[in-house]
Every structure is written in structure tokens, then in C-alpha cells.
Amino acid sequence: MSSLAPVMATWTFDVDPPRLEEILGRVKQVLKHLPAVPGWLGTDCFANDARTRVMILSRWESRDAWGSSVWDQQIGDALADFIDLSHDRDFELYFHLAPEAAASPFTAG
């Protein structure tokens, strides 16, 4: 997979419901900074109905852009805060398939 293909990074973590507002406040702070980060395309934040599970999805122009972003001080500080405010965290990095699905490694041919 090319390091220049679009990627999506997902962070999911469990939170105590009273801490959800702290996390959302921190998400809002870092969202103000993200437009200045090269390769950033967008971020969404979701919570379940019980307000005990949070998912942050961020889209990047490429794996290289995402990789460079982890060295950004404000992003690093925000991630450290999310870790402090949560438990049972999970991170995944996904590569883009569609609309170029025909060129994916999962397609014969």
C-alpha cells in the first residue's frame, strides 16, 4: 500500500460519563489547530448513547501526512490528555479503498 494513499486514524476509548465533557472540550481545542497541520482532511468525534465510549476519526491525505502529525506538539498534548481522561483505548489506521477499490490488494486481477 502506498504511503501516499489517504488514511483514516481511529481512536476509541472508554470514559466515565462525567469526563465526557472534558474530552469534548479538548477535542474542540485541538480542532482549532488542525487546519494548520499539513495533510489533515477532517476529524469527527462520536459517543455512544451511554456516554461511556468515544470514537475520534481523523482523515489524512496520506500515511506520511498522518505520520508527520504525531510529532505536532498540540496534537501530542491532546492525545496525552485523551489517554489521561480515558481507559481501554484502541487505535487503528485504515487505508482508503473506494472509489479506487478495483486497485485494492483485495481484488483479483
Secondary structure, DSSP 8 states (H G I E B T S, - for coil): --TTS-EEEEEEEE--GGGHHHHHHHHHHHHHHGGGSTTEEEEEEEE-TTS-EEEEEEEES-HHHHHHHTT-HHHHHHHHHHHHT-EEEEEEEEE--SSSGGGSTTS--
